Amino acid sequence: MPCPNYGVLEKNLTFSIQARSSSGAPVDADSLPAYKVYEDETGTEIVSGTMALLDDANTTGFYSEQLAVTTANGYERLKTYTIRITTAISAVSVAKALSFICMGEADVTVASGDALTTTARFKTYAGITSADDDTLIGLLIARATGAIQNYCERTLVSTTHRDFYDGFSGDMLVLDNYPVTAIQMLSGARQTAFGLMNTSTDAYHAMASVTTTGLRLLVQGGDNADDTTLTLASYSTLTDLFTAITSLAKGWGILQNSTLNVWSPTELLVFILQSVSMIKAC
């Protein structure tokens, strides 16, 4: 993006251009590009300057500059600013215009929690000072967030995803959820972490299931009837988790894959098992 869509008051804004020849190939300009910044349709620039080459050792004709978007430099909230850049390439004069809207920091809405905005930010935008309708506003924000995400067919609020993909597209892995702010783990395969068997002779049903946070062990009927969920993050290794399972004394037997016993239980995949099965991890 040569220039962001908006700048935030009292913050810096970086813009860039790529100089090209008539054939479209990257090329250095005859001289460093000059720029002027105009507010709305005011005919006099509020600031001017010269751009500089960026990463000149590895690029050709790539220029950037940073603006201090401050009230002291003449920028105002909710005004539109145009950056006019001029230079010459192979003795031919060229010009390019970029633009952005100046926002106050309180105007910049980011996804927070389970909603795309907050009650306080909406009230500031709408000019509401009373707290009488805070509950209603919160419900409407939640409803609007859900509608927007359903329409876009993706999650827009910041959250944790655990996704599975069937192969790569060339040398790239195209993700369903983006942008990515952090990657905790990337694995190319799934492995059998361990198996569970319940040997209770008087139980009529036994089930184990892995959720995103816990291992649920359910035994129905008989002396070992029980429904316990072990929090995965409470155990450092699978060995620690096995000890906790055994300590329940509810008839659970463990088929271990000793090579994976040092793994963290939080790496277990969400899974539902009936009586005797294997639990996967990646």
Secondary structure, 3 states (H helix, E strand, C coil): CCCCCEEECCEEEEEEEECECCCCCECCCCCCCEEEEEECCCCCCCEEEECEECCCCCCCCEEEEEEEECHHHCCCCCCEEEEEEEEEECCEEEEEEEEEEEECHHHCCCCECCECCCHHHHHHHHCCCCCCCHHHHHHHHHHHHHHHHHHHCCCCCCCCCCCCCCCCECCECCCCCCCCCCCCCCCCCCEEEEEEEECCCCCCEEEEEECCCEEEEEEECCCCCEEEEEEHHHCCCHHHHHHHHHHCCCCEEEEECHHHCCCCHHHECCEEEECCEEEEEC
